[in-house]
């Protein structure tokens, strides 16, 4: 939602570079989706913990390096790779957690994602207007750290519950 204004005003890229960076994010997303499939069989909770943690680091790095086009392009490449792989991991976790109720779980997942997008746009927009672009990025980084922590708690709880 706030990527284009960030790239245009902070990074200072023109329309051609902006289009190229968005293409890089998309292509990295395809690669991330393909690569994660190999890891989900054995490392599901590791992935659910690490992806949001890595993305929070990327968000902080975007704040720190936002005015430098090449590092920003590389950070966005990593963002596309990890960010697109995350929903694949969520879907896998859901199908393993609710094997007999996957359709209801999938509906709940879609509703949760839509609510997160709506809330993120509202809160991010408020932060963007009140304190600037970096506020939305910092808030996103904090939420991603919280997500990683929740995944860690879920993993520990699941480990304890298994016989």
trRosetta pair geometry for C-beta under 8 A, 3 or more apart (Angstrom, degrees):
i j d omega theta_ij theta_ji phi_ij phi_ji
1 120 7.5 159 10 120 141 99
1 121 5.3 173 -101 -112 166 87
1 124 6.2 111 78 97 134 145
1 125 7.6 -75 142 -62 136 89
2 5 5.8 -56 -163 48 65 106
2 6 5.7 72 140 -29 82 109
2 124 6.1 -135 -24 159 131 124
2 128 5.9 -157 -111 -92 137 139
2 133 6.1 164 167 -139 127 90
2 136 5.2 81 16 98 167 158
2 137 7.8 -125 92 -54 135 80
3 6 5.5 -61 -148 39 30 115
3 7 6.1 24 160 -17 69 108
3 22 7.8 119 123 -92 135 93
3 76 8.0 99 -151 -120 124 123
4 7 5.9 -57 -142 38 29 106
4 8 6.1 19 162 -12 65 112
4 18 6.7 55 -133 -161 78 130
5 8 5.9 -61 -139 44 30 106
5 9 5.6 -3 174 8 70 117
5 128 8.0 79 79 -162 147 134
5 133 6.7 -159 108 -95 106 124
6 9 6.9 -69 -128 50 16 87
6 10 5.1 -27 -167 26 60 123
6 11 6.7 52 139 -7 70 100
6 62 7.6 18 170 167 144 121
6 66 6.8 -93 -176 -151 100 117
6 133 5.2 143 -96 -167 89 145
6 137 7.8 97 -108 -57 145 123
7 10 7.2 -36 -80 53 12 84
7 11 4.8 -30 -145 41 49 128
7 13 5.1 -37 167 39 93 117
7 17 7.8 -163 170 111 116 96
7 18 5.3 127 120 -114 137 91
7 21 6.2 -175 -131 69 147 156
7 72 7.3 154 -113 148 82 142
8 11 7.5 32 -11 54 12 85
8 12 7.5 43 179 -110 30 20
8 13 6.6 -83 -94 61 42 70
8 18 6.6 5 -69 -84 83 135
9 12 7.5 -4 170 -73 13 54
9 133 7.5 167 77 -35 120 146
10 66 4.4 -32 149 153 130 118
10 67 6.0 -102 167 -80 74 65
10 133 6.2 -112 -43 63 136 157
11 66 6.0 -107 -66 172 76 65
11 67 6.4 -176 -109 -127 40 27
11 68 7.5 -57 -134 57 81 21
11 69 5.4 103 179 -92 104 68
11 72 5.0 -82 -111 35 132 173
12 67 7.0 40 -3 -153 110 70
12 69 7.1 -87 66 -61 84 105
13 17 3.7 -120 -166 94 113 125
13 18 5.1 149 111 -57 117 73
13 21 6.8 64 118 -13 174 136
13 69 5.8 118 -74 -117 102 116
14 17 5.4 90 52 18 67 100
14 18 6.8 -120 106 -8 33 96
15 18 5.4 -53 -142 37 31 117
15 19 6.3 33 158 -20 65 104
16 19 5.9 -53 -150 35 29 110
16 20 6.4 28 151 -18 63 107
17 20 5.5 -53 -146 38 35 114
17 21 6.2 36 154 -21 67 104
17 69 6.7 -37 179 -152 145 132
18 21 5.9 -54 -148 35 29 109
18 22 6.5 26 155 -15 63 106
19 22 5.8 -56 -148 38 31 109
19 23 6.3 34 152 -21 64 106
20 23 5.6 -54 -150 36 32 114
20 24 6.4 37 150 -23 65 102
20 73 7.9 -13 114 -127 101 123
21 24 5.5 -48 -149 31 34 115
21 25 6.7 39 150 -21 63 99
21 72 7.5 -13 -130 121 140 98
21 73 5.5 -115 -111 -114 97 83
21 76 5.6 39 -175 85 100 160
22 25 5.6 -46 -152 31 36 114
22 26 6.6 36 150 -17 64 104
23 26 5.6 -56 -152 38 34 112
23 27 6.2 29 155 -15 69 107
24 27 5.9 -56 -142 41 30 107
24 28 6.1 30 157 -18 64 109
24 73 6.3 48 61 -168 169 89
24 76 6.2 84 94 105 115 106
24 77 5.2 -63 158 -88 113 84
24 80 6.7 -178 124 4 65 154
25 28 5.9 -59 -147 39 26 111
25 29 6.4 34 151 -26 62 106
25 76 5.3 -64 -75 162 98 100
25 77 7.1 -124 -85 -95 48 35
25 79 6.5 -29 -125 86 100 98
25 80 3.6 176 -159 -75 56 126
26 29 5.4 -53 -152 29 31 117
26 30 6.9 34 151 -20 63 97
26 80 6.5 -82 -28 -149 17 137
27 30 5.7 -45 -154 28 38 112
27 31 6.7 36 149 -14 65 103
27 80 7.3 50 61 133 50 151
28 31 5.5 -54 -151 40 37 113
28 32 6.1 40 150 -23 68 106
28 76 7.8 158 23 129 151 63
28 77 4.7 161 -73 -164 148 61
28 78 7.2 -94 -176 -61 150 13
28 79 7.6 80 98 68 145 52
28 80 3.3 101 75 91 114 117
28 81 4.2 -75 169 -54 102 75
28 84 7.4 149 108 17 72 128
29 32 5.5 -51 -142 36 32 113
29 33 6.3 34 158 -19 64 104
29 80 4.5 -88 -45 177 79 90
29 81 6.8 -133 -78 -84 35 27
29 83 7.0 -50 -102 78 97 86
29 84 3.1 107 -147 -33 90 161
29 85 7.9 -157 -147 -33 58 64
30 33 5.9 -55 -150 35 29 110
30 34 6.5 25 153 -16 63 109
30 84 7.5 -22 -37 121 27 159
31 34 5.8 -59 -149 39 31 110
31 35 6.1 24 158 -16 68 111
31 81 5.9 -37 84 -116 103 91
32 35 5.9 -57 -139 40 28 106
32 36 6.1 29 164 -26 65 108
32 80 6.8 -173 -8 128 132 63
32 81 3.9 151 -68 -167 114 51
32 82 6.1 -140 -132 -56 143 20
32 83 7.5 79 93 51 171 48
32 84 4.7 123 72 70 127 97
32 85 3.8 -109 160 -43 104 102
33 36 6.3 -52 -142 28 24 109
33 37 7.5 37 157 -30 54 99
33 84 5.4 -64 -48 134 94 108
33 85 5.9 -159 -76 -92 42 63
33 88 5.7 143 -135 -45 74 142
34 37 6.5 -53 -172 13 32 114
35 38 6.3 -56 -172 26 46 109
35 39 7.3 23 145 -6 73 111
35 81 7.7 5 37 -166 136 99
35 85 7.0 -44 69 -100 91 133
36 39 5.7 -69 -156 43 47 106
36 40 6.1 57 152 -43 80 101
36 47 6.7 98 -149 -145 104 146
36 85 4.0 145 -48 -153 140 110
36 88 5.1 126 92 84 140 138
36 89 6.3 -96 179 -54 137 91
37 40 6.0 -44 -143 12 30 116
37 88 7.1 -77 -68 169 70 143
38 41 7.6 -55 178 11 32 105
39 42 6.9 -87 -168 54 49 81
39 43 4.7 -45 175 51 92 120
39 46 8.0 -98 167 78 116 112
39 47 6.0 127 119 -68 122 128
40 43 7.1 -83 -101 60 18 70
40 44 5.6 50 -159 -87 64 81
40 47 6.7 -44 -96 9 65 159
40 88 7.2 -105 -68 135 141 101
40 89 6.4 -161 -106 -108 106 70
40 92 4.9 -105 -166 -137 134 173
41 44 8.0 -175 53 -46 3 92
43 46 4.2 -53 -174 47 92 122
43 47 5.5 100 121 -30 92 94
44 47 5.9 -62 -155 34 27 109
44 48 6.4 20 154 -15 65 108
44 89 6.6 152 -152 -155 71 91
44 92 6.0 -138 -124 116 116 122
44 93 6.0 147 176 -81 121 82
44 96 7.1 -7 -149 16 173 158
45 48 5.4 -52 -142 40 38 112
45 49 6.2 35 157 -17 68 106
45 151 6.7 163 -160 168 73 96
45 154 7.4 -157 -130 96 109 94
45 155 4.0 110 -171 -105 140 117
45 158 7.4 -155 -83 53 142 140
46 49 5.9 -62 -150 40 28 107
46 50 5.8 14 160 -12 68 117
47 50 6.0 -60 -130 43 27 102
47 51 5.8 29 173 -26 66 109
47 85 7.6 -106 -170 140 119 114
47 89 4.7 -150 120 -117 124 141
48 51 6.8 -37 -125 26 19 108
48 52 7.9 7 173 0 48 103
48 89 5.5 -175 -74 150 75 129
48 90 7.6 113 -111 -79 102 58
48 93 6.2 62 -75 -66 140 144
48 151 4.1 -168 132 -150 98 135
48 154 7.6 -55 120 70 143 128
48 155 7.4 166 73 -57 118 110
49 52 7.6 -83 -174 40 23 93
49 53 6.6 12 151 -12 63 122
49 148 5.4 75 -164 -159 56 79
49 151 4.5 -162 -80 105 62 121
49 152 5.2 80 -118 -68 119 77
49 155 6.6 -33 -52 -19 123 144
50 53 5.5 -69 -150 43 34 113
50 54 5.9 33 159 -21 74 107
50 148 7.5 81 -74 -130 11 112
51 54 5.9 -56 -146 36 27 108
51 55 6.3 23 158 -16 64 109
51 82 5.2 167 -148 -173 84 101
51 85 6.5 -145 -116 90 134 103
51 86 4.8 162 148 -92 149 93
51 89 6.6 -179 -7 24 151 155
51 148 8.0 -171 67 -93 53 93
52 55 5.4 -55 -142 41 36 112
52 56 6.3 41 156 -25 67 101
52 86 7.3 84 -60 -119 74 133
52 144 4.2 -169 -175 -169 89 79
52 145 7.2 -169 137 -67 104 19
52 147 4.0 -137 -143 89 169 115
52 148 4.3 -153 83 -56 108 85
52 151 7.0 151 24 -1 126 135
53 56 5.8 -51 -150 30 30 111
53 57 6.8 30 150 -16 61 103
53 144 7.1 171 -76 144 22 98
53 145 6.9 68 -110 -111 63 58
53 148 4.2 86 -56 -110 86 156
54 57 5.7 -55 -155 36 34 112
54 58 6.4 36 148 -20 67 105
54 78 7.4 -119 158 162 113 114
54 82 5.3 -142 95 -123 126 163
55 58 5.3 -49 -146 35 37 115
55 59 6.4 42 152 -23 66 100
55 79 6.7 88 -130 -127 85 72
55 82 5.5 -159 -66 111 93 132
55 83 6.2 102 -109 -75 130 82
55 86 7.7 -13 -36 -57 145 139
55 144 4.9 -131 90 -149 102 150
56 59 5.6 -48 -149 32 34 113
56 60 6.6 33 152 -15 64 103
56 140 7.8 -170 -112 124 67 70
56 141 4.3 101 -155 -157 78 71
56 142 7.5 118 -137 -48 119 17
56 144 3.7 -172 -65 91 93 120
56 145 4.8 89 -117 -53 167 77
56 148 7.1 -87 -4 -12 133 132
57 60 5.8 -54 -150 38 33 109
57 61 6.2 34 150 -19 65 108
57 141 7.9 119 -45 -141 19 109
58 61 5.5 -55 -146 39 32 113
58 62 6.4 38 152 -24 65 101
58 75 5.4 148 -158 -168 91 94
58 78 5.6 -160 -105 99 133 116
58 79 5.2 168 149 -77 151 87
58 82 7.4 175 -13 44 149 139
59 62 5.6 -48 -151 30 32 113
59 63 6.9 35 149 -19 61 99
59 137 5.1 176 -175 -177 95 85
59 138 7.4 162 141 -87 114 27
59 140 5.2 -156 -132 95 154 106
59 141 3.9 -159 89 -73 131 95
59 144 6.7 150 3 17 139 144
60 63 5.6 -49 -156 30 37 114
60 64 6.5 29 149 -13 67 107
60 137 7.8 152 -80 145 32 105
60 138 7.6 66 -97 -108 71 66
60 141 5.2 89 -50 -125 82 155
61 64 5.6 -57 -145 42 36 108
61 65 5.7 -6 168 16 72 115
61 71 7.7 -123 161 160 106 113
61 75 5.4 -166 105 -115 119 135
62 65 6.6 -70 -124 58 23 82
62 66 5.6 59 166 -81 62 85
62 72 6.6 76 -129 -126 79 83
62 75 5.5 175 -74 132 83 151
62 76 7.9 81 -98 -62 118 76
62 79 8.0 29 -56 -59 131 138
62 137 5.8 -131 88 -151 115 142
63 66 6.1 -16 -143 -34 18 116
63 134 5.0 85 -132 -138 104 101
63 137 5.2 171 -67 107 98 139
63 138 6.5 55 -79 -64 151 83
63 141 7.8 -61 -16 -28 128 144
65 68 5.1 -61 -178 42 85 111
65 71 4.4 -76 165 110 142 137
65 72 6.2 -168 118 -63 98 72
65 75 6.9 149 73 -28 128 144
66 72 6.4 68 -137 -90 36 121
66 133 7.8 137 -151 102 158 130
66 134 7.6 -110 -27 -85 156 95
68 71 4.7 36 100 31 115 110
68 72 6.2 160 84 -18 59 93
69 72 5.6 -65 -144 40 27 112
69 73 6.2 30 161 -23 67 105
70 73 5.7 -50 -148 32 31 112
70 74 6.6 28 154 -15 63 105
71 74 5.6 -56 -148 39 36 111
71 75 6.2 36 154 -20 69 106
72 75 5.6 -54 -145 38 32 112
72 76 6.2 31 155 -18 66 106
73 76 5.8 -56 -147 39 29 109
73 77 6.5 38 150 -26 62 101
74 77 5.4 -45 -150 27 34 117
74 78 6.8 31 152 -13 63 101
75 78 5.8 -55 -154 38 35 109
75 79 6.2 40 146 -24 66 105
76 79 5.0 -46 -141 35 38 119
76 80 6.3 43 156 -21 66 99
77 80 6.0 -53 -153 34 28 110
77 81 6.5 30 149 -20 62 107
78 81 5.5 -53 -148 35 34 115
78 82 6.2 15 162 -3 69 109
79 82 6.5 -65 -141 47 24 96
79 83 5.3 17 168 -15 65 124
80 83 6.1 -55 -121 44 20 107
80 84 6.0 10 177 -10 59 115
81 84 6.9 -78 -158 37 12 98
81 85 6.6 4 155 -14 55 117
82 85 5.7 -63 -147 38 31 111
82 86 6.6 47 156 -41 66 97
83 86 5.9 -38 -155 7 31 118
84 87 7.2 -48 -168 26 40 100
84 88 7.8 39 142 -12 61 107
85 88 5.6 -59 -164 35 49 116
85 89 6.5 47 145 -20 77 104
86 89 5.7 -58 -154 36 36 110
86 90 6.4 37 151 -22 69 103
87 90 5.2 -47 -144 34 40 116
87 91 6.3 42 157 -20 68 101
87 113 7.7 37 -112 -106 114 143
88 91 5.9 -53 -151 36 30 111
88 92 6.5 30 151 -18 63 107
89 92 5.6 -55 -148 37 33 112
89 93 6.2 35 154 -20 66 105
90 93 5.7 -55 -149 37 30 111
90 94 6.2 31 153 -21 65 107
90 109 6.5 142 146 -151 117 129
91 94 5.6 -54 -146 36 31 113
91 95 6.4 27 157 -16 65 106
91 106 7.6 34 -130 -111 87 92
91 109 7.3 118 -92 155 64 168
92 95 6.0 -56 -146 37 30 107
92 96 6.4 23 156 -13 64 109
93 96 5.9 -65 -151 41 29 107
93 97 5.9 22 157 -17 68 114
94 97 5.8 -59 -139 40 28 107
94 98 6.1 -26 178 32 67 104
94 102 6.8 105 133 -138 94 76
94 105 4.8 164 -175 143 107 126
94 106 6.6 121 137 -76 147 61
94 109 5.7 -41 -89 -60 157 141
95 98 7.1 -72 -124 64 20 70
95 99 6.5 56 170 -99 60 62
95 102 5.3 25 -116 -118 72 122
95 105 7.7 175 -75 87 41 141
96 99 6.7 2 -142 -61 24 94
97 105 7.1 155 83 -136 100 154
98 101 4.4 -72 179 69 110 87
98 102 5.6 156 104 -80 95 48
98 104 7.2 -111 164 70 148 91
98 105 4.0 155 59 -47 152 146
99 102 6.6 -2 -147 -50 25 102
101 104 4.7 -36 173 42 97 115
101 105 5.7 104 113 -24 84 99
102 105 5.5 -60 -143 44 32 113
102 106 5.9 38 157 -26 68 105
103 106 5.6 -50 -145 33 29 113
103 107 6.6 31 154 -18 61 103
104 107 5.7 -52 -152 34 33 113
104 108 6.5 33 150 -17 64 105
105 108 5.6 -55 -149 38 34 112
105 109 6.2 38 151 -23 66 104
106 109 5.4 -50 -146 33 33 115
106 110 6.5 33 155 -18 65 102
107 110 5.8 -52 -148 34 32 109
107 111 6.4 30 154 -16 64 107
108 111 5.7 -55 -147 39 32 111
108 112 6.2 34 154 -21 65 108
109 112 5.7 -56 -147 36 29 112
109 113 6.3 30 155 -19 65 105
110 113 5.8 -54 -147 36 30 111
110 114 6.3 29 155 -17 64 107
111 114 5.8 -56 -147 38 30 110
111 115 6.3 31 154 -19 65 107
112 115 5.7 -55 -147 37 30 112
112 116 6.3 32 153 -20 64 106
113 116 5.6 -55 -149 36 31 113
113 117 6.4 33 152 -20 65 103
114 117 5.7 -50 -148 34 33 112
114 118 6.4 31 154 -16 65 106
115 118 5.7 -56 -147 39 31 110
115 119 6.0 26 157 -13 67 111
116 119 5.9 -56 -138 44 28 107
116 120 5.8 30 160 -21 64 112
117 120 5.8 -57 -142 39 24 112
117 121 6.3 25 158 -20 62 107
118 121 6.0 -56 -149 34 26 109
118 122 6.5 21 155 -14 63 109
119 122 5.8 -58 -146 39 31 109
119 123 5.9 18 162 -7 69 111
120 123 6.2 -58 -134 46 26 100
120 124 5.4 25 165 -17 65 118
120 140 7.4 59 -149 -96 113 93
120 143 7.9 -115 -104 42 103 174
121 124 5.9 -54 -131 45 21 110
121 125 5.9 25 163 -22 60 111
122 125 6.0 -57 -146 35 22 110
122 126 6.5 21 155 -17 60 107
123 126 5.7 -54 -150 36 32 112
123 127 6.3 29 154 -14 66 107
123 136 8.0 140 115 -121 73 79
123 139 6.5 -148 135 152 114 155
124 127 5.7 -57 -146 41 31 109
124 128 5.9 37 153 -26 66 107
124 136 3.9 63 -154 -136 86 113
124 139 6.7 -162 -94 72 69 133
124 140 7.2 31 -97 -54 114 102
125 128 5.4 -49 -141 34 31 116
125 129 6.3 25 159 -13 64 106
125 136 7.7 52 -49 -93 25 128
126 129 6.1 -59 -149 40 27 105
126 130 6.0 15 158 -12 65 117
127 130 5.8 -63 -135 44 28 105
127 131 5.9 -38 -172 40 68 99
127 135 3.6 -153 170 124 105 116
127 136 4.8 155 86 -67 120 65
127 139 5.6 -145 -54 -14 170 142
128 131 8.0 -78 -118 57 8 60
128 132 6.9 -28 -153 160 44 14
128 133 5.9 27 -130 -95 86 46
128 135 6.5 -159 -71 65 35 105
128 136 4.9 6 -62 -37 88 126
130 135 6.7 -79 73 85 90 174
131 134 7.4 -80 123 68 98 82
131 135 4.0 104 76 -56 112 141
132 135 5.7 119 64 -5 59 100
133 136 6.1 -57 -165 33 44 107
133 137 6.5 36 145 -13 73 109
134 137 5.3 -57 -148 43 42 113
134 138 5.9 43 154 -22 73 106
135 138 5.8 -53 -141 37 28 109
135 139 6.2 29 157 -18 63 107
136 139 5.8 -54 -146 37 29 111
136 140 6.4 32 153 -20 62 107
137 140 5.6 -54 -150 36 30 114
137 141 6.4 33 151 -21 64 104
138 141 5.5 -50 -148 33 34 113
138 142 6.5 35 152 -19 64 103
139 142 5.7 -53 -150 35 33 112
139 143 6.5 32 152 -17 65 105
140 143 5.7 -55 -147 38 32 110
140 144 6.3 33 154 -20 66 106
141 144 5.7 -54 -148 36 31 112
141 145 6.5 34 152 -20 64 102
142 145 5.7 -51 -151 33 33 112
142 146 6.5 34 150 -18 63 105
143 146 5.5 -54 -151 37 35 114
143 147 6.4 40 149 -23 66 103
144 147 5.4 -48 -148 32 35 116
144 148 6.6 38 152 -20 64 101
145 148 5.7 -52 -152 34 33 113
145 149 6.5 34 150 -19 65 105
146 149 5.5 -54 -149 36 34 113
146 150 6.4 36 153 -19 67 103
147 150 5.7 -52 -147 35 32 111
147 151 6.5 33 153 -18 64 104
148 151 5.7 -53 -150 35 32 112
148 152 6.5 35 150 -21 64 104
149 152 5.6 -52 -151 33 33 114
149 153 6.5 34 151 -18 65 103
150 153 5.6 -52 -148 37 34 111
150 154 6.3 36 152 -20 66 105
151 154 5.6 -51 -146 37 33 113
151 155 6.3 38 153 -23 64 104
152 155 5.7 -52 -149 33 31 113
152 156 6.5 27 154 -15 64 105
153 156 5.9 -56 -148 38 31 109
153 157 6.2 32 154 -19 65 109
154 157 5.7 -56 -145 39 30 112
154 158 6.1 30 156 -20 65 108
155 158 5.8 -57 -147 37 27 110
155 159 6.3 30 154 -21 63 106
156 159 5.7 -52 -147 34 31 113
156 160 6.5 28 156 -17 64 106
157 160 6.0 -58 -151 37 30 109
157 161 6.3 26 154 -20 65 111
158 161 5.8 -59 -146 36 31 110
158 162 6.7 35 157 -29 64 102
159 162 6.1 -53 -154 22 30 111
